[in-house]
């Protein structure tokens, strides 16, 4: 990659090509990430879809179990972000050997942390579900599901950290291939395990847990093989110095995700208080909404990677153009999703359930979500670029205030103190995401890229 924004044609005239080449680079980085995120999320969506035939309680139990896993993943997402940013900086600076050592340090740390998380989730996951308001019917479905997904949690964490290592090296295609293989295997075994088809016993919600575990084990093995084959990892004594650099960038992201997911838990507790149908609609709506997250999340990761590599190579103009192109593409795609959610919510909800009460509430949820799409796109890309500069502390502080000072607080007031409609409680997330988009935009405008040191 060359840094000049112009190139010379045969007539000796300068012609601008860099925005086009960077746009292509953004697409090449973000499209595999988008597809990876989409297919990764599809694993959870397929489970919600398939257990829908077992009733609202099964949907709620599966969704709650997935939420607990997401909460546990907060620390690992922090580690993954720090890994991607540090490796991207080393890659951009041409220090590939150090990048491999950083990757191995992150991989070892992930393994140790996964053992602890698996044990805690297996022992206390069901108790946490009860604390969140799950009734006996939901617990009946959810107890074994929660225990099983945490028993095999290491493969989930492993997929995440190996993908982060590859993203830092600019390889977003290999993780995409892995997650596509995971989805194919998951679809092939989930339906027969849940409903007892093709000679398998009927396992219901437990079958969904086994399907996730087996498919993610396969995906982890594939990525680990590729990481060694492509020499992204260098085995040796883990470098404490490099791990400190990773964690310095990553721990605010971990705190950010903890703030986000713990807030989601309390927010879900308010939703559960409106009944099983309301929470089932909430989980189905989140599953559908998560599809719209993928373009923004993909562009955010592309922005972080390009920002890290560009700053590592001290190519500041390229960093700014990469951010701008990622933002433009994210807004276009997520605006299209907004139109779909607003004008055609019922067909989407009916893919998951035929319960009239769930469909009615779910349609309202998706129409509200439609108004959040552009603020979401802005938030994802600006936050990704800020992380690429190492400014993860600010992103954490904004997320903490937005989730707890806006979403949870306003939802508590609406649900517990004023006893307002479920739809008002849902609506507070619009205020949350609007605030984040403004706060991240403001910070980026004040950030001097020339002063960034990671």
C-alpha positions as CSV (number, residue, x, y, z in Angstrom):
1,X,0.0,0.0,0.0
2,X,1.3,3.4,-0.9
3,X,0.3,6.5,1.0
4,X,-0.1,9.2,-1.7
5,X,-3.8,10.1,-2.3
6,X,-3.0,10.8,-6.0
7,X,-1.2,8.9,-8.7
8,X,0.2,10.1,-12.0
9,X,-1.4,9.1,-15.3
10,X,0.4,8.9,-18.7
11,X,-0.2,12.6,-19.4
12,X,1.6,13.6,-16.3
13,X,-1.7,14.7,-14.6
14,X,-2.5,13.8,-11.1
15,X,-5.6,11.7,-10.7
16,X,-7.3,10.8,-7.4
17,X,-7.6,7.1,-6.8
18,X,-7.0,6.6,-3.2
19,X,-10.7,7.0,-1.9
20,X,-11.7,4.3,-4.5
21,X,-8.9,1.9,-3.4
22,X,-9.6,2.5,0.2
23,X,-13.3,2.0,-0.4
24,X,-12.4,-1.4,-2.0
25,X,-10.2,-2.2,1.0
26,X,-13.0,-1.3,3.4
27,X,-15.4,-3.6,1.5
28,X,-12.8,-6.4,1.2
29,X,-12.2,-6.2,5.0
30,X,-15.8,-5.6,6.1
31,X,-17.7,-7.9,3.8
32,X,-16.2,-11.1,5.2
33,X,-16.6,-9.7,8.8
34,X,-20.2,-8.8,8.0
35,X,-20.9,-12.3,6.7
36,X,-19.0,-13.9,9.6
37,X,-21.0,-11.9,12.1
38,X,-24.2,-12.7,10.2
39,X,-23.5,-16.4,10.2
40,X,-22.3,-16.4,13.8
41,X,-25.5,-14.7,14.8
42,X,-27.5,-17.2,12.7
43,X,-26.4,-19.9,15.0
44,X,-28.4,-18.3,17.8
45,X,-31.2,-17.2,15.5
46,X,-31.6,-20.8,14.2
47,X,-31.9,-22.1,17.7
48,X,-34.6,-19.5,18.5
49,X,-36.4,-20.4,15.2
50,X,-36.3,-24.1,15.8
51,X,-37.4,-24.2,19.4
52,X,-40.3,-21.9,18.4
53,X,-42.4,-25.0,17.9
54,X,-42.0,-25.9,21.5
55,X,-43.8,-22.7,22.8
56,X,-43.0,-19.3,24.2
57,X,-41.4,-20.7,27.3
58,X,-38.8,-22.6,25.2
59,X,-38.1,-19.4,23.2
60,X,-37.6,-17.4,26.4
61,X,-35.4,-20.1,27.9
62,X,-33.1,-20.3,24.9
63,X,-32.9,-16.6,24.5
64,X,-32.1,-16.2,28.2
65,X,-29.4,-18.8,28.0
66,X,-27.9,-17.0,25.0
67,X,-28.0,-13.7,26.8
68,X,-26.0,-15.2,29.7
69,X,-23.3,-16.4,27.2
70,X,-23.2,-12.9,25.7
71,X,-22.7,-11.4,29.1
72,X,-19.8,-13.9,29.8
73,X,-18.2,-13.0,26.5
74,X,-17.7,-9.4,27.6
75,X,-14.2,-9.9,28.9
76,X,-13.3,-12.0,25.9
77,X,-14.5,-9.3,23.5
78,X,-12.2,-6.9,25.3
79,X,-9.3,-9.3,24.9
80,X,-10.2,-9.8,21.2
81,X,-10.4,-6.0,20.5
82,X,-7.0,-5.4,22.2
83,X,-5.5,-8.3,20.2
84,X,-6.8,-7.0,16.9
85,X,-5.7,-3.4,17.5
86,X,-2.2,-4.3,18.7
87,X,-1.5,-6.8,16.0
88,X,-2.8,-4.3,13.4
89,X,-0.4,-1.7,14.6
90,X,2.5,-4.1,14.6
91,X,1.4,-5.4,11.1
92,X,1.3,-1.8,9.8
93,X,4.7,-1.0,11.2
94,X,6.2,-4.1,9.6
95,X,6.9,-5.9,12.9
96,X,5.3,-9.2,12.0
97,X,7.4,-11.4,14.4
98,X,6.1,-9.4,17.4
99,X,2.6,-9.7,16.0
100,X,2.9,-13.5,16.1
101,X,4.1,-13.4,19.7
102,X,1.3,-11.1,20.7
103,X,-1.2,-13.5,19.1
104,X,0.2,-16.4,21.1
105,X,0.1,-14.4,24.4
106,X,-3.6,-13.5,23.7
107,X,-4.4,-17.1,22.8
108,X,-3.0,-18.5,26.1
109,X,-4.7,-15.8,28.1
110,X,-8.0,-16.7,26.4
111,X,-7.6,-20.4,27.3
112,X,-7.0,-19.6,31.0
113,X,-10.0,-17.2,31.2
114,X,-12.3,-19.6,29.4
115,X,-11.7,-22.3,32.0
116,X,-12.7,-20.0,34.8
117,X,-15.8,-18.7,32.9
118,X,-17.0,-22.2,32.1
119,X,-16.9,-23.3,35.7
120,X,-18.7,-20.2,36.9
121,X,-21.4,-20.4,34.2
122,X,-22.0,-24.1,34.8
123,X,-22.4,-23.7,38.5
124,X,-24.3,-20.4,38.8
125,X,-25.9,-19.8,35.4
126,X,-29.3,-21.1,36.4
127,X,-29.3,-19.1,39.6
128,X,-28.7,-16.0,37.6
129,X,-31.6,-16.8,35.3
130,X,-33.9,-17.1,38.3
131,X,-32.6,-13.7,39.6
132,X,-33.5,-12.2,36.3
133,X,-37.1,-13.3,36.8
134,X,-37.3,-16.5,34.9
135,X,-40.3,-18.6,36.2
136,X,-40.4,-22.3,36.8
137,X,-41.6,-23.1,33.3
138,X,-38.7,-21.2,31.7
139,X,-36.2,-22.8,34.1
140,X,-37.5,-26.2,33.2
141,X,-36.4,-25.6,29.7
142,X,-33.4,-23.5,30.4
143,X,-31.5,-25.3,33.2
144,X,-29.8,-28.0,31.1
145,X,-29.4,-25.7,28.1
146,X,-27.4,-23.2,30.3
147,X,-25.2,-25.8,31.8
148,X,-24.3,-27.4,28.5
149,X,-23.4,-24.2,26.6
150,X,-21.1,-23.2,29.5
151,X,-19.6,-26.7,29.7
152,X,-18.3,-26.2,26.1
153,X,-17.8,-22.4,26.4
154,X,-14.1,-22.7,25.6
155,X,-14.8,-23.3,21.9
156,X,-17.0,-20.2,21.7
157,X,-14.2,-18.1,23.3
158,X,-11.6,-19.8,21.1
159,X,-13.4,-19.0,17.9
160,X,-13.6,-15.3,19.0
161,X,-9.9,-14.9,19.8
162,X,-8.6,-16.7,16.7
163,X,-10.9,-14.5,14.6
164,X,-9.5,-11.4,16.3
165,X,-5.9,-12.5,15.6
166,X,-6.7,-13.0,11.9
167,X,-8.5,-9.7,11.7
168,X,-5.4,-7.9,13.1
169,X,-3.4,-9.5,10.2
170,X,-6.0,-8.2,7.7
171,X,-7.4,-11.7,7.1
172,X,-11.1,-11.6,7.5
173,X,-11.9,-14.3,5.0
174,X,-10.7,-17.3,7.0
175,X,-12.9,-16.6,10.0
176,X,-15.8,-16.1,7.5
177,X,-15.2,-19.6,6.1
178,X,-15.0,-21.1,9.6
179,X,-18.3,-19.6,10.7
180,X,-20.0,-20.7,7.5
181,X,-18.9,-24.2,8.2
182,X,-20.2,-23.9,11.8
183,X,-23.6,-22.8,10.5
184,X,-23.8,-25.7,8.0
185,X,-23.0,-28.2,10.6
186,X,-25.3,-26.6,13.1
187,X,-28.3,-26.6,10.8
188,X,-27.7,-30.2,9.9
189,X,-27.8,-31.5,13.5
190,X,-30.0,-29.0,15.4
191,X,-33.4,-29.9,13.9
192,X,-33.0,-33.7,14.3
193,X,-31.7,-33.3,17.8
194,X,-34.4,-30.9,18.9
195,X,-37.4,-32.8,17.5
196,X,-36.1,-36.4,17.3
197,X,-35.8,-36.8,13.6
198,X,-33.6,-39.0,11.4
199,X,-33.3,-41.6,14.2
200,X,-32.1,-39.2,16.9
201,X,-34.0,-39.0,20.3
202,X,-36.2,-36.0,20.9
203,X,-34.0,-33.7,23.1
204,X,-35.9,-30.4,22.7
205,X,-34.0,-27.4,24.1
206,X,-31.1,-29.6,25.2
207,X,-30.7,-30.6,21.5
208,X,-30.2,-27.0,20.6
209,X,-27.3,-26.7,23.1
210,X,-25.6,-29.8,21.8
211,X,-25.9,-28.5,18.2
212,X,-24.2,-25.2,19.1
213,X,-21.4,-27.0,21.1
214,X,-20.6,-29.6,18.4
215,X,-20.5,-27.1,15.5
216,X,-18.4,-24.5,17.4
217,X,-15.9,-27.2,18.4
218,X,-15.5,-28.0,14.7
219,X,-15.1,-24.3,13.9
220,X,-12.5,-23.7,16.6
221,X,-10.5,-26.7,15.4
222,X,-10.6,-25.4,11.8
223,X,-9.4,-21.9,12.8
224,X,-6.7,-23.2,15.0
225,X,-5.3,-25.3,12.2
226,X,-5.4,-22.3,9.8
227,X,-3.7,-20.1,12.4
228,X,-0.7,-22.4,12.5
229,X,-0.7,-23.1,8.8
230,X,-0.7,-19.4,7.9
231,X,1.8,-18.6,10.7
232,X,-0.3,-16.2,12.6
233,X,0.8,-17.8,15.9
234,X,4.3,-18.3,17.2
235,X,4.5,-20.8,20.0
236,X,6.9,-19.9,22.8
237,X,6.9,-18.3,26.2
238,X,4.0,-15.9,26.3
239,X,5.2,-12.3,26.2
240,X,4.0,-10.5,29.3
241,X,5.0,-7.1,27.8
242,X,2.9,-7.7,24.7
243,X,0.0,-9.0,26.7
244,X,0.1,-5.8,28.8
245,X,-0.2,-3.8,25.6
246,X,-3.1,-5.9,24.5
247,X,-4.9,-5.6,27.8
248,X,-4.2,-1.9,28.1
249,X,-6.3,-1.5,24.9
250,X,-8.7,-4.3,25.7
251,X,-9.7,-4.0,29.3
252,X,-11.8,-0.8,28.7
253,X,-13.6,-2.7,25.9
254,X,-14.2,-5.5,28.4
255,X,-15.6,-3.0,30.9
256,X,-17.6,-1.5,28.1
257,X,-19.1,-4.9,27.2
258,X,-19.8,-5.7,30.9
259,X,-21.6,-2.4,31.2
260,X,-23.5,-3.1,28.0
261,X,-24.4,-6.7,28.7
262,X,-25.1,-6.3,32.5
263,X,-27.4,-3.4,31.6
264,X,-29.1,-5.7,29.0
265,X,-29.7,-8.2,31.8
266,X,-31.4,-5.6,34.0
267,X,-33.3,-4.2,31.0
268,X,-34.5,-7.8,30.2
269,X,-35.6,-8.1,33.8
270,X,-38.0,-5.2,33.2
271,X,-39.3,-6.8,30.0
272,X,-39.9,-10.2,31.7
273,X,-42.1,-8.4,34.2
274,X,-44.6,-7.8,31.3
275,X,-45.1,-11.6,30.8
276,X,-43.7,-14.5,28.8
277,X,-45.3,-13.3,25.5
278,X,-43.6,-9.9,25.9
279,X,-40.2,-11.5,26.6
280,X,-40.6,-14.0,23.7
281,X,-41.4,-11.0,21.4
282,X,-38.3,-9.2,22.8
283,X,-36.0,-12.2,22.0
284,X,-37.4,-12.7,18.5
285,X,-37.1,-9.0,17.9
286,X,-33.5,-9.0,19.1
287,X,-32.7,-12.0,16.9
288,X,-34.1,-10.2,13.8
289,X,-32.6,-6.8,14.8
290,X,-29.2,-8.4,15.2
291,X,-29.2,-9.0,11.4
292,X,-29.1,-5.2,11.0
293,X,-26.2,-5.0,13.5
294,X,-24.0,-7.0,11.1
295,X,-23.2,-4.3,8.5
296,X,-22.5,-1.7,11.2
297,X,-20.4,-4.2,13.2
298,X,-18.5,-5.3,10.1
299,X,-17.8,-1.7,9.1
300,X,-16.7,-1.0,12.7
301,X,-14.2,-3.8,12.7
302,X,-13.0,-2.8,9.3
303,X,-12.6,0.8,10.5
304,X,-10.6,-0.4,13.6
305,X,-8.4,-2.6,11.5
306,X,-7.7,0.1,8.9
307,X,-7.2,2.7,11.5
308,X,-4.7,0.5,13.4
309,X,-2.8,-0.5,10.3
310,X,-2.7,3.0,8.9
311,X,-1.6,4.6,12.2
312,X,1.0,1.9,12.6
313,X,2.4,2.9,9.2
314,X,1.9,6.6,10.1
315,X,-0.5,7.1,7.1
316,X,-2.9,9.5,8.6
317,X,-4.8,10.6,5.5
318,X,-5.5,7.0,4.7
319,X,-6.8,6.4,8.2
320,X,-9.3,9.3,7.8
321,X,-10.5,8.2,4.4
322,X,-10.9,4.6,5.6
323,X,-13.1,5.8,8.4
324,X,-15.2,7.9,6.1
325,X,-15.8,5.1,3.6
326,X,-16.8,2.7,6.3
327,X,-19.3,5.2,7.7
328,X,-20.8,5.9,4.4
329,X,-21.3,2.2,3.6
330,X,-22.7,1.4,7.1
331,X,-25.3,4.2,6.8
332,X,-26.5,3.1,3.4
333,X,-27.0,-0.6,4.3
334,X,-28.6,0.0,7.7
335,X,-31.0,2.6,6.3
336,X,-32.2,-0.1,4.0
337,X,-32.7,-2.4,7.0
338,X,-34.7,0.4,8.7
339,X,-37.1,0.5,5.8
340,X,-37.6,-3.3,6.0
341,X,-38.2,-3.3,9.7
342,X,-40.7,-0.4,9.6
343,X,-42.8,-1.5,6.6
344,X,-42.6,-5.4,6.8
345,X,-42.3,-6.4,10.5
346,X,-45.1,-9.0,10.6
347,X,-43.6,-11.5,8.0
348,X,-40.3,-11.4,9.8
349,X,-41.9,-12.1,13.2
350,X,-44.0,-14.9,11.7
351,X,-40.9,-16.8,10.6
352,X,-40.4,-17.5,14.3
353,X,-43.8,-17.9,15.9
354,X,-47.6,-18.0,15.1
355,X,-48.6,-16.8,18.6
356,X,-50.8,-13.7,18.0
357,X,-49.7,-11.9,21.2
358,X,-46.0,-12.4,20.4
359,X,-46.5,-11.2,16.8
360,X,-48.4,-8.1,17.8
361,X,-45.8,-7.0,20.3
362,X,-42.9,-8.0,18.1
363,X,-44.1,-5.8,15.2
364,X,-44.1,-2.8,17.5
365,X,-40.6,-3.7,18.6
366,X,-39.2,-3.9,15.1
367,X,-40.8,-0.6,14.1
368,X,-39.1,1.1,17.0
369,X,-35.8,-0.5,16.0
370,X,-36.2,1.0,12.6
371,X,-35.6,4.5,14.0
372,X,-32.4,3.3,15.7
373,X,-30.6,2.1,12.5
374,X,-28.8,5.2,11.5
375,X,-27.7,6.1,15.0
376,X,-26.5,2.5,15.3
377,X,-24.4,2.8,12.1
378,X,-22.8,6.0,13.3
379,X,-22.1,4.6,16.7
380,X,-20.5,1.3,15.4
381,X,-18.2,3.0,12.9
382,X,-17.1,5.9,15.1
383,X,-16.5,3.6,18.1
384,X,-14.5,1.2,15.8
385,X,-12.3,4.0,14.6
386,X,-11.8,5.3,18.2
387,X,-10.8,1.8,19.2
388,X,-8.4,1.7,16.3
389,X,-6.7,4.7,17.8
390,X,-6.5,3.0,21.2
391,X,-9.1,5.4,22.7
392,X,-11.1,2.6,24.3
393,X,-11.5,4.3,27.7
394,X,-13.7,7.0,26.2
395,X,-15.9,4.4,24.4
396,X,-16.3,2.6,27.7
397,X,-17.4,5.7,29.6
398,X,-19.9,6.6,26.9
399,X,-21.3,3.1,26.9
400,X,-21.5,3.0,30.7
401,X,-23.5,6.2,30.9
402,X,-25.7,5.4,27.9
403,X,-26.7,2.0,29.2
404,X,-27.0,2.6,32.9
405,X,-27.7,6.4,33.1
406,X,-30.1,6.4,30.2
407,X,-31.5,3.0,29.2
408,X,-31.7,1.1,32.5
409,X,-32.6,4.2,34.6
410,X,-35.4,5.3,32.2
411,X,-36.7,1.8,31.8
412,X,-36.8,1.4,35.6
413,X,-38.7,4.6,36.0
414,X,-41.2,3.7,33.2
415,X,-41.7,0.0,34.3
416,X,-41.3,0.0,38.0
417,X,-42.3,3.5,39.2
418,X,-44.8,4.7,36.6
419,X,-46.0,1.3,35.3
420,X,-46.1,2.6,31.8
421,X,-46.6,0.5,28.6
422,X,-44.1,-2.1,27.5
423,X,-43.7,0.0,24.3
424,X,-42.4,2.9,26.3
425,X,-39.8,0.7,28.0
426,X,-38.7,-0.5,24.6
427,X,-38.5,3.0,23.3
428,X,-35.8,4.2,25.7
429,X,-33.2,2.4,23.7
430,X,-33.7,5.0,20.9
431,X,-32.5,7.7,23.3
432,X,-29.6,5.5,24.3
433,X,-28.3,5.1,20.7
434,X,-28.9,8.7,19.7
435,X,-26.7,9.8,22.6
436,X,-23.9,7.4,21.8
437,X,-23.8,8.4,18.1
438,X,-23.4,12.1,19.1
439,X,-20.8,11.4,21.8
440,X,-18.7,9.2,19.6
441,X,-18.9,11.7,16.7
442,X,-17.8,14.5,18.9
443,X,-14.8,12.6,20.3
444,X,-13.6,11.6,16.9
445,X,-13.7,15.2,15.6
446,X,-11.4,16.2,18.6
447,X,-9.0,13.3,18.1
448,X,-5.5,14.2,16.8
449,X,-4.4,11.1,14.9
450,X,-0.8,12.4,14.8
451,X,-0.5,12.1,18.6
452,X,-1.7,8.5,18.8
453,X,0.7,6.0,20.4
454,X,-0.2,2.4,21.3
